[in-house]
Amino acid sequence: MIKVSNVSKNYGDLKALDSLSLEIKKGSIFGLLGVNGAGKSTLLSILNGLSGFDSGSIEVFGLDIKKDKKKIKEISSIVPQNLAFYEKLTVRENLDFFSKIQNATKENYDRAIEINDLSKILDQEAGTLSGGQKRRLNIAIGILNNPQIIYFDEPTVGIDPKSRNEILDSIKSYKDLGITVVYTSHYMNEIEKICDEVAIISNGKLVEQSSIENLQTNLEEHFLDVTEVGNV
């Protein structure tokens, strides 16, 4: 379980997270839903050990994030919204490079290619890929270390609906591998498609945390549009 208790994070006068508390079950696909600037990316950065916080506490699978940050980073991976690979290298060269950095096994390497359907484009220069293919390469690099937890920061931004659905289907498969997935989005239909549970965040605060089924019955009580939070 991931347990976030009364966590606050300030950037100067901006309160990015405001006494935020939530719990994420091990082996689940958990959605963080909110408009841009709600605090989703800040929370992901903190959970992955890339950023500190001002107050509160966080436990990740029984590990204290302040005392055991190194261990937590070893079992975690974040797939950023921004593309993080070398466009002048081929898909294969990128995977080879990041595999060496992460000490990835051949099994993990092959699995990343298979899950993200990259086998037919391995020798294609990364900069020439379509938007959806670039996103899939970005995800493949993010799972080379065979993480127990994967954080996805709006991985479908700027791609066509077909590619979006393919990526969402691949993310669902991680649950079958026993991986805990934390997925941020401002699209309700994405959260509905893949998540077991969701937390709605607004202005750094938790609005609601519930199962997808329970959330559906309460949507009209909130500020959310059923299909796209970004419309608000």
LINNORMO-V851464 format. One record per backbone hydrogen bond with DSSP energy under -0.5 kcal/mol. NH is the residue of the N-H (numbers start at 0). CO is the residue of the C=O. Records with the same first field share a line. If there is no record, write none. Layout:
NH=CO  CO
//
This chain:
1=23
2=0  58
3=1  21
4=2  56
5=3
6=19
7=54
8=16
10=13
11=9
13=10
14=12
15=8  13
16=8
17=203
18=16
19=6
21=3
23=1
27=24
29=27  180
30=196
31=182
32=30  198
33=184
37=34
42=38
43=39
44=40
45=41
46=42
47=43
48=45
49=44
50=44
53=7
54=7
56=4
58=2
59=62
60=0  58
61=0
62=59
64=57
67=63
71=67
72=68
73=69
74=70
75=72
76=148
78=150
79=77
86=84
88=85
90=120  123
91=121
93=89
94=90
95=91
96=92
97=93
98=94
99=95
100=96
101=97
102=98  99
103=98
108=104
109=105
110=106
111=107
112=108
113=109
114=110
115=111
116=113
117=112
120=117
121=118
123=120
125=88
126=86
127=124
128=125
133=129
134=130
135=131
136=132
137=133
138=134
139=135
140=136
141=137
142=138  139
143=140
145=142
147=74
148=74
149=179
150=76
151=149  181
152=78  150
153=151  183
156=153
158=155
163=159
164=160
165=161
166=162
167=163
168=164
169=165
170=166
171=167
172=168
173=169  170
174=170  171
175=171
176=172  173
177=174
178=173
179=147
180=27
181=149
182=29  180
183=151
184=31
187=185
188=226
189=186
190=186
191=187
192=188
193=189
194=190
195=28
196=28
197=209
198=30
199=207
200=32  198
201=204
203=37
204=201
206=199  204
207=199
209=197
211=195
214=210
215=211
216=212
217=213  214
218=214
220=217
221=218
228=185
229=185
230=227
231=228
//
